[in-house]
Amino acid sequence: MSKIEIFEAAGCCATSSVVVSDEAVKWNASAEWAKKHGVNIQRYSRQRTRSSS
């Protein structure tokens, strides 16, 4: 089985933006197609941590 790992930038929500881009819509459609054809897709959010001073 093939595996794809995506590390998304940290943002205020899962998409990192309140505006849905055409690219995001196309990516999600492609990801769903790949999942249906046996590709394991893992998405990770890169959370920033704040250091206390």
TAGI-V122646 format. One record per residue. N is the residue number from 0. RES is the residue in one letter. SS is DSSP state (~ for helix, > for strand, _ for the rest). PSI is psi in whole degrees, 0 to 359 (none if undefined). OMEGA is omega in radians with two decimals (none if undefined). Layout:
# TAGI-V122646
n->N res->RES ss->SS psi->PSI omega->OMEGA
n->N res->RES ss->SS psi->PSI omega->OMEGA
This chain:
# TAGI-V122646
n->0 res->M ss->_ psi->136 omega->3.09
n->1 res->S ss->_ psi->153 omega->-3.13
n->2 res->K ss->> psi->136 omega->3.06
n->3 res->I ss->> psi->130 omega->3.08
n->4 res->E ss->> psi->130 omega->3.14
n->5 res->I ss->> psi->128 omega->3.10
n->6 res->F ss->> psi->102 omega->-3.08
n->7 res->E ss->> psi->149 omega->3.10
n->8 res->A ss->> psi->148 omega->3.10
n->9 res->A ss->_ psi->143 omega->3.13
n->10 res->G ss->_ psi->188 omega->-3.09
n->11 res->C ss->_ psi->344 omega->3.13
n->12 res->C ss->_ psi->183 omega->-3.06
n->13 res->A ss->_ psi->330 omega->-3.12
n->14 res->T ss->_ psi->355 omega->-3.10
n->15 res->S ss->_ psi->10 omega->-3.14
n->16 res->S ss->_ psi->150 omega->3.08
n->17 res->V ss->_ psi->350 omega->3.13
n->18 res->V ss->_ psi->131 omega->3.12
n->19 res->V ss->_ psi->120 omega->-3.13
n->20 res->S ss->_ psi->159 omega->3.07
n->21 res->D ss->~ psi->324 omega->3.14
n->22 res->E ss->~ psi->321 omega->3.13
n->23 res->A ss->~ psi->320 omega->3.11
n->24 res->V ss->~ psi->315 omega->3.12
n->25 res->K ss->~ psi->318 omega->-3.14
n->26 res->W ss->~ psi->314 omega->-3.12
n->27 res->N ss->~ psi->321 omega->3.09
n->28 res->A ss->~ psi->318 omega->3.11
n->29 res->S ss->~ psi->320 omega->3.13
n->30 res->A ss->~ psi->318 omega->3.11
n->31 res->E ss->~ psi->319 omega->3.10
n->32 res->W ss->~ psi->314 omega->-3.12
n->33 res->A ss->~ psi->317 omega->3.12
n->34 res->K ss->~ psi->318 omega->3.14
n->35 res->K ss->~ psi->340 omega->3.14
n->36 res->H ss->_ psi->23 omega->2.97
n->37 res->G ss->_ psi->8 omega->3.13
n->38 res->V ss->_ psi->130 omega->3.10
n->39 res->N ss->> psi->114 omega->-3.13
n->40 res->I ss->> psi->123 omega->3.10
n->41 res->Q ss->> psi->128 omega->3.11
n->42 res->R ss->> psi->134 omega->3.14
n->43 res->Y ss->> psi->143 omega->3.06
n->44 res->S ss->> psi->128 omega->3.12
n->45 res->R ss->> psi->99 omega->-3.13
n->46 res->Q ss->_ psi->135 omega->3.05
n->47 res->R ss->_ psi->140 omega->3.09
n->48 res->T ss->_ psi->142 omega->3.12
n->49 res->R ss->_ psi->135 omega->3.09
n->50 res->S ss->_ psi->142 omega->3.11
n->51 res->S ss->_ psi->141 omega->-3.13
n->52 res->S ss->_ psi->none omega->none
